Amino acid sequence: MSKFSLDDLAAVIAKRAAASAETSYTKSLLDAGPARAAKKMGEEAVETVIAATQGERQALVNESADLLYHLLVVLQARGVALGEVLAELERRTSRSGHEEKASRKS
């Protein structure tokens, strides 16, 4: 199992945000603005769903990696720290999924 974490990836993205757009795909996405990064994340989400339904394990691994990367780029573009998302997940897992979902309706 890899020791590489989402925190590691978020740190790489933050570092590349300071790079040149000519040398960094991450920087070019960030320079294009949050809407462009979000559009790319949406494309990757669709590709992940397709890979999941087609049942090819490696395709699902690859598309999931693309999706996580692009999600973290969107968070970077909007100034949202991964830690904030993880804290929200932690808060939500303190009760059952059914209870948590019901609480969002009110």
PyMOL commands that set and color helices and strands:
alter all, ss='L'
color gray80, all
select helices_A, chain A and resi 6-16+25-32+34-54+57-77+82-92+97-104
alter helices_A, ss='H'
color red, helices_A
deselect
rebuild
show_as cartoon
